[in-house]
Amino acid sequence: MKNVGEAQEAPIGAPQEFATGERSTRNRVARSILDHGPSTVADLAGRLGLTQAAVRRHLDALVADDVVQPREQRVYGARTRGRPAKVFALTDCGRDAFDQSYDKLAAEALRWIRETAGGDEAVVAFARARIAAQAAPYKAAIDAAEPDQRAHALARALSADGYAATARSAPVGEQLCQHHCPVAHVAEQFPQLCEAETEMFSQLLGTHVQRLATIAHGDGVCTTFIPKNAPKSTTPTDCNKNASASTAGRNPA
């Protein structure tokens, strides 16, 4: 696979700046999808200040390079009449081009923990300890926010750690969307990482939350539902406490 943003050959006689500009713009298109999740042509054109025709041309090249793929837009709530808009999402290859984590090493380490230190329970303990160590800045961001802004504050804190997160209104609550996951490939093999993260969100927000989708499961975005009127944050001192199985799990629907 070509690297994200790698340009096709420039027309014969075209200056080198043409190829460089094409590569840079194509990279911006892919990066915008990473940061904002599956996007329509109109979304990308608006965010990047490009014409829709230019966006389509870059998307065609990215699809050909297996960096992005078209799919039907997911509709939350009641469907409206008409066909859903087509959106473009990053493929696994596209995510790999942005992801510099040591996936193979991490997966091998977790397999060693499972085989030598107590099976799946040891993996769960590791996942909870790992996420508890990350929780302090998330808690500080939530505690400093107004009650109706806590999901947005958490999204900003997650984005600072590379999760490209956003928050948006949803029926009777909010949805926290993580458009990138640095450990997605490892979480495919060890879903305990996702479960521990969901438990942490529940404890930080002091309410039951529900994981609707995960990148590790093959979805385009990690999506967590947060009900309205969530109580103020609690201190996540022990991830083994106050987290039900339904809170930690992913909605199979």
C-alpha positions as CSV (number, residue, x, y, z in Angstrom):
1,M,0.0,0.0,0.0
2,K,1.2,3.5,-0.7
3,N,1.7,5.8,2.2
4,V,-1.2,8.1,3.1
5,G,-1.0,11.2,0.9
6,E,1.3,9.6,-1.6
7,A,0.6,11.3,-5.0
8,Q,-0.1,9.6,-8.2
9,E,2.4,10.4,-11.0
10,A,2.2,14.0,-12.0
11,P,1.3,14.8,-15.6
12,I,4.3,14.6,-18.0
13,G,6.0,18.0,-17.9
14,A,4.3,19.1,-14.7
15,P,6.6,20.7,-12.1
16,Q,7.6,18.8,-8.9
17,E,5.5,21.3,-6.9
18,F,2.4,19.8,-8.6
19,A,3.1,16.3,-7.1
20,T,4.1,17.8,-3.7
21,G,0.9,19.8,-3.6
22,E,-1.2,16.8,-4.6
23,R,0.4,14.7,-1.9
24,S,-0.1,17.4,0.8
25,T,-3.8,17.9,0.0
26,R,-4.5,14.2,-0.2
27,N,-2.9,13.8,3.2
28,R,-5.1,16.6,4.6
29,V,-8.2,14.8,3.2
30,A,-7.2,11.6,5.0
31,R,-6.3,13.4,8.2
32,S,-9.6,15.2,8.2
33,I,-11.4,11.8,8.1
34,L,-9.2,10.5,10.9
35,D,-10.0,13.5,13.1
36,H,-13.7,13.8,12.3
37,G,-14.7,10.2,11.4
38,P,-16.6,9.0,8.3
39,S,-17.3,12.1,6.2
40,T,-19.3,13.1,3.1
41,V,-17.7,14.9,0.2
42,A,-19.6,18.1,1.3
43,D,-18.2,17.7,4.9
44,L,-14.6,17.5,3.6
45,A,-15.0,20.3,1.1
46,G,-16.3,22.6,3.9
47,R,-13.6,21.7,6.4
48,L,-10.7,21.9,4.0
49,G,-11.8,24.9,1.8
50,L,-11.8,22.7,-1.4
51,T,-14.3,22.3,-4.1
52,Q,-16.4,19.1,-4.0
53,A,-14.9,18.1,-7.4
54,A,-11.4,18.4,-6.0
55,V,-12.3,16.3,-2.9
56,R,-13.8,13.6,-5.1
57,R,-10.6,13.4,-7.1
58,H,-8.5,13.0,-4.0
59,L,-11.0,10.5,-2.6
60,D,-10.8,8.4,-5.8
61,A,-7.0,8.2,-5.4
62,L,-7.3,7.3,-1.7
63,V,-9.8,4.6,-2.4
64,A,-7.5,3.2,-5.2
65,D,-4.7,3.1,-2.6
66,D,-6.9,1.3,0.0
67,V,-6.6,4.3,2.4
68,V,-10.3,5.1,2.5
69,Q,-13.5,3.3,1.6
70,P,-17.0,4.5,0.8
71,R,-19.9,3.3,2.9
72,E,-23.5,4.2,3.7
73,Q,-23.8,6.8,6.3
74,R,-25.0,5.5,9.7
75,V,-28.2,7.1,10.8
76,Y,-28.9,7.5,14.5
77,G,-32.6,7.7,15.6
78,A,-35.5,7.8,13.1
79,R,-34.6,7.5,9.5
80,T,-35.6,10.2,7.1
81,R,-36.9,9.5,3.7
82,G,-34.4,9.1,0.9
83,R,-31.2,7.2,0.6
84,P,-28.5,8.0,3.3
85,A,-25.5,10.0,2.1
86,K,-22.3,8.2,1.1
87,V,-19.5,8.7,3.6
88,F,-15.8,7.9,3.3
89,A,-14.0,6.2,6.2
90,L,-10.4,5.1,6.8
91,T,-9.5,1.5,6.1
92,D,-7.3,-0.5,8.4
93,C,-4.4,0.3,6.0
94,G,-5.3,4.0,6.2
95,R,-5.2,3.9,10.0
96,D,-1.9,2.0,10.0
97,A,-0.3,4.8,8.0
98,F,-1.1,7.2,10.9
99,D,-0.5,4.7,13.7
100,Q,3.1,4.4,15.0
101,S,2.3,2.2,18.0
102,Y,4.1,-1.0,18.6
103,D,1.1,-3.3,18.0
104,K,2.9,-6.5,17.6
105,L,5.0,-6.0,20.7
106,A,2.0,-5.0,22.8
107,A,0.0,-8.0,21.7
108,E,2.9,-10.4,22.4
109,A,3.3,-8.9,25.9
110,L,-0.5,-9.3,26.7
111,R,-0.4,-12.9,25.4
112,W,2.6,-13.5,27.8
113,I,0.6,-12.0,30.7
114,R,-2.4,-14.2,29.9
115,E,-0.3,-17.4,29.6
116,T,2.0,-16.9,32.6
117,A,0.3,-14.5,35.1
118,G,-3.3,-15.8,35.5
119,G,-5.2,-16.0,32.2
120,D,-7.8,-13.5,31.2
121,E,-8.2,-12.2,34.7
122,A,-4.6,-11.0,34.6
123,V,-5.2,-9.2,31.2
124,V,-8.3,-7.5,32.8
125,A,-6.2,-6.4,35.8
126,F,-3.5,-5.0,33.4
127,A,-6.1,-3.2,31.3
128,R,-7.7,-1.6,34.4
129,A,-4.3,-0.6,35.8
130,R,-3.3,0.9,32.5
131,I,-6.4,3.0,32.1
132,A,-6.4,4.1,35.8
133,A,-2.9,5.6,35.2
134,Q,-4.3,7.7,32.3
135,A,-7.4,8.9,34.2
136,A,-6.0,11.9,36.1
137,P,-6.1,14.5,33.3
138,Y,-9.5,13.3,32.2
139,K,-10.9,13.7,35.7
140,A,-9.4,17.2,36.0
141,A,-11.0,18.3,32.7
142,I,-14.4,16.9,33.7
143,D,-14.3,18.5,37.2
144,A,-13.5,21.9,35.7
145,A,-16.4,21.8,33.2
146,E,-20.0,22.9,33.6
147,P,-22.4,19.9,34.0
148,D,-23.6,20.2,30.4
149,Q,-20.1,20.4,29.0
150,R,-18.5,17.4,30.7
151,A,-18.7,15.1,27.6
152,H,-17.1,17.9,25.5
153,A,-14.3,18.3,28.2
154,L,-13.6,14.6,28.2
155,A,-13.5,14.6,24.3
156,R,-10.9,17.4,24.4
157,A,-8.8,15.6,26.9
158,L,-9.0,12.4,24.9
159,S,-8.0,14.3,21.8
160,A,-4.9,15.5,23.5
161,D,-3.9,11.8,23.9
162,G,-4.4,11.0,20.3
163,Y,-8.0,9.7,20.2
164,A,-9.4,12.5,17.9
165,A,-12.5,12.6,20.0
166,T,-15.7,14.7,19.7
167,A,-19.0,14.9,21.6
168,R,-22.4,15.5,20.1
169,S,-26.0,15.6,21.2
170,A,-28.1,12.4,20.8
171,P,-31.6,11.5,21.9
172,V,-31.8,11.6,25.7
173,G,-28.1,12.1,26.1
174,E,-24.8,12.6,24.3
175,Q,-22.5,10.5,22.2
176,L,-18.8,10.5,22.8
177,C,-17.0,9.6,19.5
178,Q,-13.4,8.6,19.3
179,H,-12.3,8.7,15.6
180,H,-8.9,7.2,16.3
181,C,-7.6,4.5,18.6
182,P,-3.9,4.1,19.0
183,V,-4.4,0.5,20.3
184,A,-7.2,-0.7,18.0
185,H,-5.2,-3.6,16.5
186,V,-4.3,-4.9,19.9
187,A,-7.8,-4.4,21.2
188,E,-9.1,-6.7,18.4
189,Q,-7.3,-9.5,20.2
190,F,-7.8,-8.2,23.7
191,P,-11.2,-6.5,24.1
192,Q,-10.5,-6.1,27.8
193,L,-8.7,-2.8,26.8
194,C,-12.0,-1.4,25.4
195,E,-14.0,-2.7,28.4
196,A,-11.6,-1.0,30.9
197,E,-11.8,2.3,29.0
198,T,-15.6,2.1,29.1
199,E,-15.5,1.4,32.9
200,M,-13.3,4.4,33.3
201,F,-15.7,6.7,31.4
202,S,-18.5,5.5,33.7
203,Q,-16.6,6.2,36.8
204,L,-15.3,9.6,35.7
205,L,-18.9,10.7,34.7
206,G,-20.5,9.0,37.7
207,T,-23.2,7.3,35.6
208,H,-23.9,4.2,33.5
209,V,-22.6,4.6,30.0
210,Q,-23.0,2.3,27.0
211,R,-20.5,1.4,24.4
212,L,-22.3,1.3,21.1
213,A,-19.4,0.7,18.7
214,T,-15.7,0.2,18.6
215,I,-13.0,0.6,16.0
216,A,-11.5,-2.7,17.2
217,H,-14.8,-4.4,16.4
218,G,-14.7,-3.1,12.9
219,D,-16.8,0.0,13.3
220,G,-15.6,3.3,11.9
221,V,-15.7,5.1,15.2
222,C,-15.7,4.2,18.9
223,T,-19.0,5.5,20.1
224,T,-20.1,5.7,23.8
225,F,-23.6,6.8,24.8
226,I,-23.8,9.1,27.9
227,P,-27.3,9.7,29.3
228,K,-28.4,13.2,30.2
229,N,-28.2,14.6,33.7
230,A,-25.2,12.5,34.6
231,P,-24.0,13.0,38.2
232,K,-20.8,14.9,38.8
233,S,-17.5,13.0,38.4
234,T,-16.3,10.4,40.9
235,T,-12.7,9.5,41.6
236,P,-11.6,6.4,39.6
237,T,-9.4,5.1,42.3
238,D,-10.1,1.4,41.6
239,C,-11.5,0.3,38.3
240,N,-12.6,-3.0,39.9
241,K,-15.4,-1.1,41.8
242,N,-18.7,0.3,40.7
243,A,-18.6,-0.9,37.1
244,S,-21.3,-3.3,36.0
245,A,-20.8,-5.8,33.2
246,S,-23.4,-4.0,31.2
247,T,-21.6,-0.7,31.6
248,A,-18.3,-2.2,30.4
249,G,-19.7,-4.2,27.5
250,R,-20.4,-3.2,23.9
251,N,-23.9,-3.1,22.6
252,P,-24.1,-6.1,20.3
253,A,-26.8,-4.5,18.2
